[in-house]
Amino acid sequence: MPKYKLEYIWLDGATPVPGLRGKTTIKEFDQPPTLETLPLWGFDGSSTNQAEGKSSDCILKPVALYPDASRDNGYIVLSEVMMPDGTPHPSNMRATIDVDPDLWVGFEQEYFLYQDGRPLGFPEGGYPSIPQFPYYCGVGYTHMGGIARQIVEEHLDLCLAAGINHEGINAEVAKGQWEFQVFAKGSAKAADDTWTARYLLMRLCEKYEVDVQFHCKPIKGDWNGSGMHTNFSTKYIREVGGKEYFEALMAGFAANVAEHIAVYGPDNHLRLTGHHETQAIDKFSYGLSDRGASIRMPVNFIKNGYKGYLEDRRPNSAADPYAIISRILKTINGVPKP
């Protein structure tokens, strides 16, 4: 029987946001493995801030399977962390998401590529001679030179080969800053794919001796921070909508600002300043095509009868996608429909 390399990946117990962990097991299968044929596995939770040494076993429960194009007969096994009794581990935010098969979610994951302690393209001990204007979707060696584009293109191919619904890439406003977009239907699918895409990016960058910096404001001053704008749509928002429901929904978001900010990524006060296409962290607003609002309505949202999707612009690049979806759904489900 052929042997398969199965890389089980999971989220550790680091705070305020979890980190990725992974280890490989070799298994024989008559046919390529499926999610149903994958076994549970264990790990030492005392080494990941998820257990004490005197009772250290935690369980990995496979929840998604991705072909790994970087390995022969390789697969990535995204797993939830469970307690030995089969209940979700307290760090398992995926298990807190309400089930909604009709939820649509798109994440816009921004990040910086770092080498030798600074973003790619930044000179040692200083800043680029040209401020951030020309880098957004930029072209040419002067603005985009180096290995960044090579990494980004290779990552795109790895994600597509894995079956991730990777919808696009672009250079972002600051030098060394990039973005990829992931869209999926179902409560947890977009978060599953985003975590796996993060893993593939971080692992790829090991080869180039480059780090991925997800912090939301690694470069102080007049440089954009990094967000993870979250586009969301329930079946009701897409098909029914209406001004009355929309205004009630926005009132629900306004009433839960602190709860959202708590899971929208650490140090968000450095990014949500009211400048650089953000609303201030202590304010809530919404607006049509307004990238300075907390929640942006796409240009045709009102024209279409307050139907479609909405963009929450507050989550930052380091936030846990599972926690974001969980909180957004809790707020939506707390708003009665007319």
BABAMI-266737 format. One line per 5 residues: number of its first residue (from 1); their letters; for each residue x, y, z of N, C-alpha, C. Coordinates in steps of 0.001 Angstrom, whole numbers, plus 500000, padded with zeros to 6 digits. Each point is the difference from the previous one (the first is absolute). Example, Ala and Ser with C-alpha at 12.3 -4.5 7.8 and 13.67 -1.06 7.14 Angstrom:
! residues 2
1 = as = 513190:494310:507800:499110:501190:500000:500900:501200:500000 ~ 499650:501050:499280:500820:501190:500060:499230:501090:500730
***
This chain:
! residues 338
1 = mpkyk = 500846:498796:500000:499154:501204:500000:500878:501249:500000 ~ 499582:501045:499274:500798:501235:499998:499992:500677:501363 ~ 501107:500666:500294:500123:500731:501246:499756:501492:499754 ~ 499296:500626:500922:499647:501414:499882:500580:500785:501174 ~ 500482:501194:499690:500515:500909:501025:498858:500911:500431
6 = leyiw = 499585:499869:501226:498879:500772:500529:500526:501017:501007 ~ 499915:501272:499648:500438:501070:500890:498796:500510:500775 ~ 499874:499561:501258:498924:500479:500866:500386:501394:500511 ~ 499147:500978:499756:500252:501345:500510:498859:500397:500927 ~ 500345:500825:500990:498987:500423:500970:500409:501340:500598
11 = ldgat = 499100:500593:500781:500250:501272:500666:500351:499745:501450 ~ 501071:500651:500452:500461:499788:501366:499259:500897:500986 ~ 500474:500043:501230:499335:500766:501041:500617:501363:500255 ~ 500781:500509:499054:500606:501320:500170:498914:501067:500064 ~ 500272:501048:500742:499089:501141:500100:500769:501271:499675
16 = pvpgl = 499367:501034:499481:498552:500148:499789:499474:499328:498730 ~ 500875:499518:499145:499549:499245:498831:500824:498718:499915 ~ 499388:498918:499534:500727:498733:499949:501042:499965:498897 ~ 500964:499113:500170:500992:499742:498976:499738:498665:499336 ~ 500634:499786:498871:499858:498746:499263:501057:499002:500441
21 = rgktt = 499600:498745:500088:500905:498888:500274:499746:498916:498960 ~ 500972:499143:499791:499818:498918:499035:500985:498875:500222 ~ 499571:498780:499719:500889:498842:500031:499489:498967:499013 ~ 500910:499137:499549:499718:499077:498900:499899:498571:500498 ~ 499015:499300:499479:499928:498558:500182:499925:499339:498624
26 = ikefd = 500530:498788:499899:499982:499240:498755:498979:498877:500138 ~ 499043:499939:499083:498947:498990:500044:499852:499345:498633 ~ 499614:498733:500016:499723:499274:498772:498502:499936:499745 ~ 499612:500247:498745:498604:499912:499598:499926:499328:498638 ~ 498930:499216:499781:499780:499415:498674:499738:501089:498972
31 = qpptl = 499226:501007:500407:499638:501129:499153:500465:501284:500693 ~ 500083:501100:499267:500356:501260:500668:499085:500246:501190 ~ 500551:500524:501092:499196:500174:501213:498862:500998:499814 ~ 498954:499791:500759:498881:500942:500089:499869:500417:501453 ~ 499216:501037:500236:499811:500467:501368:499454:498883:500882
36 = etlpl = 499147:499153:499416:499356:498920:500765:500979:498892:500370 ~ 501075:499830:499230:500941:498908:500274:501176:500440:500871 ~ 500050:501280:500354:501124:500483:500802:499802:499695:501474 ~ 501035:499546:500676:499873:499703:501429:500145:501252:500864 ~ 499485:499928:501219:500348:500986:501014:501478:499847:500320
41 = wgfdg = 500603:501069:500504:501396:499929:500414:500141:500815:501274 ~ 501127:499856:500676:500214:500722:501242:501266:500829:499960 ~ 500149:500880:500993:501226:500789:500124:500165:500425:501451 ~ 501181:500507:500290:500350:500432:501345:499508:501428:500227 ~ 498862:500127:500638:499426:501311:500240:500785:500853:500965
46 = sstnq = 500878:499380:500805:500805:500789:500932:501058:500816:499272 ~ 500270:499663:498747:500985:500737:499197:499353:501045:499097 ~ 498665:500110:500056:499287:500962:499151:499065:500892:500815 ~ 500199:500036:501316:499163:500799:500897:498545:499542:499981 ~ 499790:498680:499861:498644:499460:499957:499764:498893:501027
51 = aegks = 500997:499716:500824:499845:498980:501037:501151:500116:500983 ~ 499841:499348:501159:501079:499907:500977:500777:498713:499777 ~ 501252:499989:500429:500843:498840:499793:499477:498725:500653 ~ 499280:500137:501100:499500:498814:500700:498785:499393:499303 ~ 499409:500725:499054:498873:499485:499214:500054:500681:498636
56 = sdcil = 500959:499576:499172:500413:500810:498855:499360:499623:498673 ~ 499291:498871:499928:499511:499543:498702:498811:500823:499517 ~ 500121:500520:498766:498888:500628:499301:499773:499236:498700 ~ 498806:500125:499451:499593:499210:498834:499833:500905:498791 ~ 500488:499515:498851:499808:500688:498726:498895:499300:499224
61 = kpval = 498939:500758:499715:498865:499479:499242:500006:500629:498607 ~ 500249:499238:498947:500027:500574:498648:498659:500622:499620 ~ 500066:501210:499433:498775:500674:499561:500059:500419:498537 ~ 501193:500012:499409:500141:500373:498586:501283:499381:499459 ~ 499955:499602:498737:501122:499313:499364:500372:500733:498718
66 = ypdas = 501299:500268:499830:500485:500768:498854:501181:499281:499342 ~ 499983:499802:498695:501198:499496:499322:501170:500966:500189 ~ 501183:499441:500224:501199:500796:500226:500933:499837:498806 ~ 499992:500976:499101:500757:499894:498751:501507:500026:500218 ~ 500453:500380:501178:501435:500069:500252:500593:498650:500382
71 = rdngy = 499148:498989:500179:500464:498679:500415:499398:498923:499102 ~ 500769:498993:499699:499450:498833:499313:499065:499270:500952 ~ 498797:499679:499518:498998:499317:500825:499772:500748:501327 ~ 499966:501322:499922:499859:500806:501201:498620:500606:500154 ~ 499550:500094:501244:498738:500647:500343:500177:500807:501281
76 = ivlse = 499264:501105:500074:499912:500787:501225:498677:499658:500673 ~ 500076:499654:501278:498821:499605:500761:499727:501075:501052 ~ 499102:500922:499690:499628:501027:500972:499160:499348:501090 ~ 500370:500260:501254:499377:499280:501113:499549:500946:501100 ~ 498901:499625:500640:499555:500651:501225:500679:499339:501190
81 = vmmpd = 500224:500775:501043:500558:499453:501234:498857:499621:500933 ~ 500040:498735:500444:498959:499472:500874:500616:499518:501311 ~ 499187:499958:501022:500407:499407:501266:499976:498473:499871 ~ 500679:499277:500900:499981:498535:499923:498599:499393:500079 ~ 499053:500722:500622:498631:499464:500092:499165:500311:498757
86 = gtphp = 500608:500643:498992:499295:500264:498750:499316:501340:499924 ~ 500057:500799:501057:499415:501339:499970:501016:501000:499457 ~ 499528:501125:499432:500946:500980:499457:500907:500580:501080 ~ 501258:500185:499660:500943:500646:500903:499590:501467:500169 ~ 500243:500604:501160:499632:501411:500188:500608:500937:498963
91 = snmra = 501125:499631:499404:500627:500850:498977:499379:499822:498626 ~ 499073:499079:499853:499424:499641:498702:498876:500966:499638 ~ 500349:501088:499324:498998:500989:499624:499127:499521:498841 ~ 500464:499059:499237:499184:499472:498905:498712:499397:500533 ~ 500104:499389:501170:498837:499338:500587:498959:500991:500517
96 = tidvd = 500324:501290:500064:499046:500998:500503:499144:500600:498893 ~ 500268:499638:498745:499287:500597:498875:498620:499362:499846 ~ 498959:500830:499946:498653:499491:499726:499957:499406:498589 ~ 499288:498915:499856:499915:499351:498694:499031:500773:499103 ~ 500487:500436:498853:499175:500675:499000:500562:499648:498626
101 = pdlwv = 499452:498967:499362:500536:499577:498699:499829:501046:498911 ~ 499126:500993:500235:499746:501035:498993:500816:501265:500218 ~ 500885:499985:500998:500866:501150:500218:501089:500036:498922 ~ 500223:501171:499434:501099:500222:499052:500986:500955:500655 ~ 501285:499645:499934:501028:500823:500633:501189:500152:499058
106 = gfeqe = 500521:501209:499917:501239:500264:499273:500963:500763:500889 ~ 501233:499495:500118:501041:500664:500779:501026:500639:499061 ~ 500406:501227:500326:501072:500681:499282:501210:500060:500935 ~ 500878:499029:499860:501123:499841:500926:501210:500828:499554 ~ 500289:501058:500750:501196:500792:499747:501132:499536:500906
111 = yflyq = 501232:500235:499547:501165:499578:500779:501234:500698:499437 ~ 501054:500036:500793:501301:500472:499540:500959:498820:499878 ~ 500890:500076:499038:501116:499073:499903:501235:500687:500576 ~ 500654:499329:500951:501122:500570:500739:501267:499189:499765 ~ 501122:500689:499955:501307:499356:499961:500995:500884:500737
116 = dgrpl = 500808:499392:500842:500983:500743:500794:499347:501095:500832 ~ 498812:499701:500512:499348:500902:500929:499278:501176:499397 ~ 499817:500021:498689:499301:501124:499373:499239:499508:498772 ~ 498981:500757:499557:499246:499572:498822:500901:499912:498769 ~ 499687:499076:499129:500740:499884:498749:499939:501327:499244
121 = gfpeg = 501156:500483:499571:500066:501265:499286:500321:501195:500866 ~ 499929:499835:501352:500374:501098:500887:501520:499981:500201 ~ 500658:501154:499913:501445:500035:500240:500311:499785:501474 ~ 501208:499589:500283:500411:499781:501376:499971:501318:500770 ~ 499278:499974:501118:499971:501156:500890:499222:501191:499491
126 = gypsi = 499099:499804:499046:499248:501148:499496:498774:499590:499228 ~ 499562:500882:499105:498778:499812:499246:500295:500148:498501 ~ 499136:499450:499153:500182:500210:498558:500001:501490:499658 ~ 500740:500364:498980:500085:501410:499608:498681:500518:499449 ~ 499158:499066:499513:498683:500363:499471:498945:499567:501007
131 = pqfpy = 499104:500881:500446:498949:499592:500931:499026:499028:499358 ~ 498915:499677:500731:499237:498808:499636:499133:500126:498744 ~ 499934:501104:499356:499098:500189:498863:500148:498978:498870 ~ 501220:499663:499506:500073:499208:498764:499925:498491:500168 ~ 499898:499491:501216:500159:498557:500205:498716:499212:499821
136 = ycgvg = 498853:500635:500251:498723:499299:499870:499808:499515:498554 ~ 499909:498663:499840:499859:499386:498683:501130:500451:499057 ~ 501169:500244:500576:501102:500558:499236:500698:498989:499103 ~ 500766:500529:499063:500738:499208:499026:501375:500615:499818 ~ 501025:499153:499805:501329:500502:499688:500985:499782:501122
141 = ythmg = 501269:499827:499628:501023:499624:500976:500171:501056:501091 ~ 499975:501272:499629:500244:501057:500982:498995:499939:501141 ~ 498753:499755:499648:498949:499973:501018:499792:498606:500603 ~ 500159:498966:499179:499604:498659:500436:501158:499012:499967 ~ 501224:500477:499816:501146:499124:499794:500252:499059:501165
146 = giarq = 500792:498952:499716:500304:499016:501021:499222:498723:499787 ~ 499919:499207:501052:499396:498673:499882:498538:499977:500406 ~ 499430:501145:500368:498631:500009:500511:499014:499421:498987 ~ 500045:500482:498771:499028:499527:499020:500171:498505:499727 ~ 501239:499528:499999:500249:498574:499803:499332:499180:501093
151 = iveeh = 500110:500459:501243:499368:499309:501121:498482:500019:499859 ~ 499463:501171:499684:498547:500165:499906:499426:499120:498883 ~ 500677:499939:498866:499519:499177:498884:500078:498508:500345 ~ 501074:499594:500639:500136:498593:500376:498947:499614:501032 ~ 499738:500927:500913:498953:499733:500999:498633:499853:499344
156 = ldlcl = 499709:500850:499029:498737:499900:499276:499842:498613:499382 ~ 501054:499499:499349:499932:498676:499363:499796:498894:501028 ~ 500655:500107:501147:499827:498990:501049:498556:499987:500513 ~ 499437:501188:500169:498614:500089:500483:499018:499418:498981 ~ 500182:500325:498726:499105:499477:498975:500125:498480:499896
161 = aagin = 501221:499489:500095:500201:498557:499944:499362:499303:501199 ~ 499912:500709:501120:499392:499435:501204:498475:500032:499962 ~ 499433:500670:498996:498547:500105:499914:499428:501150:500793 ~ 500862:500897:500478:499532:501189:500716:499398:500968:498986 ~ 498856:500554:500337:499352:500948:499087:500652:501373:500153
166 = hegin = 501229:500063:499529:500843:501186:500047:499553:500891:498842 ~ 499465:501177:500318:499354:500807:498973:500884:501092:499407 ~ 501191:500200:500547:500839:501008:499401:501132:500432:500914 ~ 500942:500755:499429:501139:500541:500727:500256:501422:499502 ~ 500618:500801:500837:500478:501312:499552:501015:500544:500984
171 = aevak = 500920:500817:499470:500882:500763:500873:499171:501065:500702 ~ 500359:500276:501255:499229:500965:500778:500715:501349:500085 ~ 499452:500881:500829:500370:501412:499979:501436:500244:500462 ~ 500475:499213:500947:501363:500182:500494:500954:499050:499285 ~ 501243:500391:499889:500991:499142:499361:500221:498754:500850
176 = gqwef = 500020:498849:499344:500148:498739:500711:498699:499426:500523 ~ 498873:500689:499733:498688:499582:500493:499188:499415:498849 ~ 499348:498872:500255:499230:499296:498980:498670:499535:500583 ~ 499154:499499:499112:498677:499529:500413:499589:498814:499142 ~ 499318:499041:500626:499276:498988:499232:498569:499938:500504
181 = qvfak = 499103:499549:499127:498582:499931:500345:499501:498558:499906 ~ 499192:499624:500981:499404:498668:500050:498494:500150:500178 ~ 499227:499261:499211:498536:500015:500120:499497:498564:500130 ~ 498976:499809:500827:499402:498668:500116:498583:500113:500548 ~ 499210:498968:499751:498632:499896:500506:499966:499015:501165
186 = gsaka = 499197:500338:501021:499919:499156:501188:500658:500685:501180 ~ 499613:499591:501204:500413:500710:501206:501507:500102:500173 ~ 500722:498886:499846:501416:499971:500360:500938:499879:498815 ~ 499497:499756:498806:500841:499661:498862:501007:501104:499668 ~ 499576:501256:499972:500922:501084:499659:501110:500105:501036
191 = addtw = 499668:499788:501272:501023:500052:501045:500949:498810:499880 ~ 499458:498808:499707:500859:498834:499770:501015:500302:498900 ~ 499496:500527:498890:500870:500259:498852:501019:501105:500298 ~ 499591:501013:500763:500920:501093:500309:501118:499536:500916 ~ 499670:499206:501021:501048:499465:500871:500957:499109:499214
196 = taryl = 499461:499189:499094:500863:499125:499203:500857:500811:499040 ~ 499433:501062:499422:500780:500877:499133:501103:500707:500781 ~ 499716:500398:501221:501044:500586:500849:501120:498985:500233 ~ 499620:498764:500302:501003:498956:500222:500877:499820:498765 ~ 499382:499908:498828:500764:499804:498771:500952:501171:499752
201 = lmrlc = 499558:501227:500286:500844:501173:499805:501191:499976:500960 ~ 499743:499717:501261:501075:499995:500988:501011:498900:499704 ~ 499512:498830:499616:500913:498901:499689:500816:500297:498748 ~ 499355:500585:498983:500708:500372:498782:501113:500995:500307 ~ 499726:500968:500861:500976:501041:500287:501228:499470:500739
206 = ekyev = 499883:498834:500644:501181:499393:500616:501091:499781:498951 ~ 499593:499587:498798:500955:499724:498929:500775:501242:499587 ~ 499340:501165:500071:500619:501246:499564:500626:500788:501152 ~ 499986:499422:501206:500521:500667:501197:499309:501345:500217 ~ 498691:499962:499832:499134:501175:500154:498931:499678:501033
211 = dvqfh = 499630:500982:500797:498924:499838:500976:498735:500676:499499 ~ 498860:499463:500420:498705:500630:499737:499600:500765:501253 ~ 499752:501276:499852:499627:500855:501125:498513:500335:499893 ~ 499214:499427:500937:498560:500232:499997:499589:501142:500934 ~ 500929:500571:500761:499634:501082:500910:499339:501128:499224
216 = ckpik = 499003:500624:500633:499166:500955:499261:500674:501344:499749 ~ 501059:500330:500709:500660:501296:499791:501492:499852:500286 ~ 500708:499222:499194:501428:499794:500277:500849:501227:499677 ~ 499538:500855:499080:500749:501198:499631:499245:501213:500528 ~ 500575:500672:500957:499354:501178:500571:500082:501172:499017
221 = gdwng = 499195:501006:500270:500028:501192:499168:498990:499933:498873 ~ 500294:500708:498921:499042:500182:498907:500055:498840:499006 ~ 499796:498796:500534:499943:498788:499184:498748:499228:500393 ~ 499308:499479:499021:498787:499248:500298:500307:498794:500877 ~ 499064:499697:500887:500078:498751:500732:499455:498861:499150
226 = sgmht = 499927:498827:500605:499517:498809:499296:498665:499557:500593 ~ 499029:499825:499124:498677:499566:500428:499671:498613:499485 ~ 498851:499522:500418:499411:498807:499413:498508:500298:499828 ~ 499712:500895:499052:498620:500391:499744:499170:498750:499773 ~ 498836:499961:500648:499169:498797:499984:498673:500295:499322
231 = nfstk = 499806:499398:498848:498758:500145:499249:499069:498851:500371 ~ 498759:500324:500317:499084:498956:500469:498606:500224:499450 ~ 499283:498879:499864:498639:500060:499481:499251:498763:500445 ~ 498868:500195:500676:499101:498889:500287:498975:499891:498862 ~ 499280:498920:499986:498972:499832:498976:498968:501122:500083
236 = yirev = 499661:500421:501221:499006:501062:500175:500532:501333:499456 ~ 501271:500300:500274:500582:501257:499505:500065:499987:498475 ~ 500282:498845:499429:500117:499917:498539:498649:500059:499303 ~ 498996:499328:500562:498754:499791:499265:498834:500864:500464 ~ 500017:500470:501239:498883:500785:500541:500455:501433:500296
241 = ggkey = 500909:500117:500941:500556:501311:500314:498949:501005:500428 ~ 500096:501198:499480:499067:501063:500346:500617:500988:500972 ~ 499577:501240:499883:500559:501059:500821:499729:499785:501480 ~ 498780:499556:500345:499648:499816:501406:500917:498972:500655 ~ 500191:498870:499310:500861:498962:500569:501453:500471:500059
246 = fealm = 500446:500671:498963:501387:500470:499974:500271:500943:501168 ~ 499102:500942:500241:500220:500940:501099:499966:499309:501351 ~ 499147:498979:500148:499988:499222:501233:501309:499224:500161 ~ 500496:499481:498878:501260:499264:500039:501152:500910:500404 ~ 500048:501194:499440:501059:500939:500364:499884:500425:501465
251 = agfaa = 498782:500115:500503:499823:500301:501423:500550:498857:500851 ~ 499811:498766:499530:500557:498852:500707:501520:500026:500016 ~ 500612:500360:498879:501459:500112:499964:500473:501137:500897 ~ 499288:501126:499978:500386:501146:500819:499931:499678:501488 ~ 499050:499144:500381:499832:499636:501405:501046:499001:500477
256 = nvaeh = 500750:499420:499064:500977:498968:500362:501419:500364:499543 ~ 500294:501292:499958:501315:500432:499529:501115:499365:500821 ~ 499904:500047:501316:501070:499467:500857:500197:498509:499769 ~ 498900:499276:499829:500100:498551:499787:500690:499671:498672 ~ 499737:500808:498978:500657:499789:498710:501479:500365:500076
261 = iavyg = 500294:501162:500548:501395:500440:500071:500837:499006:500801 ~ 499402:499360:501005:500735:499054:500845:500564:498822:499217 ~ 499364:499654:498867:500466:498840:499228:500485:500394:498601 ~ 500132:501293:499749:500409:500468:498675:501499:500218:499878 ~ 500767:499458:500920:501446:500028:499901:500653:500931:500999
266 = pdnhl = 501199:499628:500479:500684:500805:501011:500538:501305:499431 ~ 500144:500969:500886:500603:501298:499664:499226:500746:498914 ~ 498717:499754:499905:499215:500631:498944:499874:501508:500198 ~ 500270:500460:501229:499980:501449:500233:501092:500715:499212 ~ 501049:499275:499642:501071:500588:499197:499576:500172:498551
271 = rltgh = 499036:499190:499576:499548:500012:498600:498711:500773:499825 ~ 499035:499788:500891:498696:500662:499891:500081:501390:500635 ~ 500525:500941:499233:500259:501353:500508:499089:501048:499393 ~ 499214:499608:498998:499237:500980:499247:500754:500520:498792 ~ 501218:499496:499805:500809:500362:498841:500350:498728:499219
276 = hetqa = 500613:500186:498841:500427:498858:499174:498848:499037:499744 ~ 498864:500523:499591:498826:499205:499612:499460:499172:501161 ~ 499933:500594:501192:499406:499322:501158:499104:500969:500753 ~ 499060:499446:500753:499245:500748:500992:500724:499852:501336 ~ 499850:500985:500883:500628:499934:501314:499453:498815:500786
281 = idkfs = 500839:499419:500831:499647:498771:500694:498824:500192:500958 ~ 499812:501196:500522:498932:500256:500971:498720:500509:499349 ~ 499939:499963:498673:498803:500458:499299:499464:498891:499109 ~ 498717:500085:499669:499405:499064:499049:499254:500805:498950 ~ 500222:499656:498749:499302:500681:498913:499820:499031:498840
286 = yglsd = 499080:500348:499118:499836:499244:498764:499724:500987:498880 ~ 500375:499605:498792:499812:500928:498901:500108:499308:498661 ~ 499390:500602:499011:500021:499480:498641:501355:500303:499365 ~ 500714:498968:499594:501322:500130:499358:501009:500724:500879 ~ 499764:500042:501305:500833:500783:500913:501054:499104:500643
291 = rgasi = 501244:500126:499556:501080:499191:500559:500542:500569:501309 ~ 499437:501091:500440:500313:500527:501309:498942:499644:501036 ~ 499043:499168:499621:498931:499579:500913:500362:498672:500655 ~ 499333:499703:501103:500175:498697:500639:499473:498896:499095 ~ 498806:500234:499439:499401:499051:499063:499657:500741:498713
296 = rmpvn = 500503:499463:498909:499782:500612:498686:498916:499243:499254 ~ 499066:500765:499431:499041:499436:499060:500581:500104:498593 ~ 499995:498936:499212:500451:500121:498607:499151:501005:499235 ~ 500509:500469:498886:499426:501140:499299:498543:499799:499601 ~ 499596:498761:499687:498628:499762:499553:499105:499414:501088
301 = fikng = 500454:499969:501241:499247:499354:501071:498635:500647:500206 ~ 499958:501310:500126:498727:500697:500207:499139:499919:498750 ~ 500605:500207:498834:499274:499945:498746:499321:498636:499807 ~ 500620:498956:500511:499451:498643:499881:499009:499660:501104 ~ 499562:500991:500753:499007:499756:501045:500612:499590:501321
306 = ykgyl = 501186:500540:500312:500734:499639:501217:500227:498486:500052 ~ 500412:499468:498886:500301:498568:499878:501409:499811:499447 ~ 500589:498854:500339:501318:499658:499476:500923:499529:501099 ~ 501139:500678:500127:500949:499647:501051:500488:501281:500656 ~ 500656:499854:501162:500552:501122:500740:501459:499710:500317
311 = edrrp = 500761:501062:500187:501426:499855:500312:500293:500616:501363 ~ 500430:499174:500946:500473:500495:501289:501494:500284:499846 ~ 500370:501260:500101:501379:500414:499730:500856:500051:501266 ~ 499448:499596:501122:500730:500126:501262:500944:498840:500315 ~ 499711:498756:499607:500942:498918:500339:501393:500274:499442
316 = nsaad = 501005:499680:500797:501356:500239:499518:500673:498710:499557 ~ 501172:500159:499436:500674:498917:499295:500384:498831:500888 ~ 500152:500219:501303:500421:498936:500902:498824:499283:500662 ~ 498780:500450:499758:498838:499440:500684:499756:498548:499609 ~ 499318:499273:500867:499620:498612:499752:498726:499996:499163
321 = pyaii = 500046:499507:498761:498791:499984:499166:498829:499261:500638 ~ 500268:498960:500774:498909:499297:500677:499289:500925:500982 ~ 500775:500762:500773:499406:500908:500982:499211:501111:499324 ~ 500483:500469:498853:499281:501042:499266:498637:499499:499557 ~ 499974:498840:499347:498731:499448:499521:499059:499723:501163
326 = srilk = 500524:499431:501076:499172:499687:501161:499315:501246:500535 ~ 500752:501107:500110:499430:501225:500565:499004:500641:499045 ~ 500318:500039:498710:499078:500594:499032:498677:499245:499993 ~ 500051:498687:500019:498769:499208:499990:499193:500200:501278 ~ 500684:500116:501142:499280:500237:501261:499231:501310:499933
331 = tingv = 500628:501036:499455:499317:501278:499884:498833:499918:499009 ~ 500217:499388:498854:498914:499864:499012:498850:499206:500576 ~ 500300:498894:500662:498936:499147:500530:499253:500627:501165 ~ 500557:501066:500559:499315:500707:501084:499074:501099:499519 ~ 499928:500196:498680:499147:501050:499430:498763:499353:499377
336 = pkp = 498812:500300:500520:498785:499391:499435:499708:500512:498602 ~ 499457:499128:499178:499610:500387:498634:498590:500591:500021 ~ 499737:500989:499183:498657:500622:499968:498896:498995:499702
***
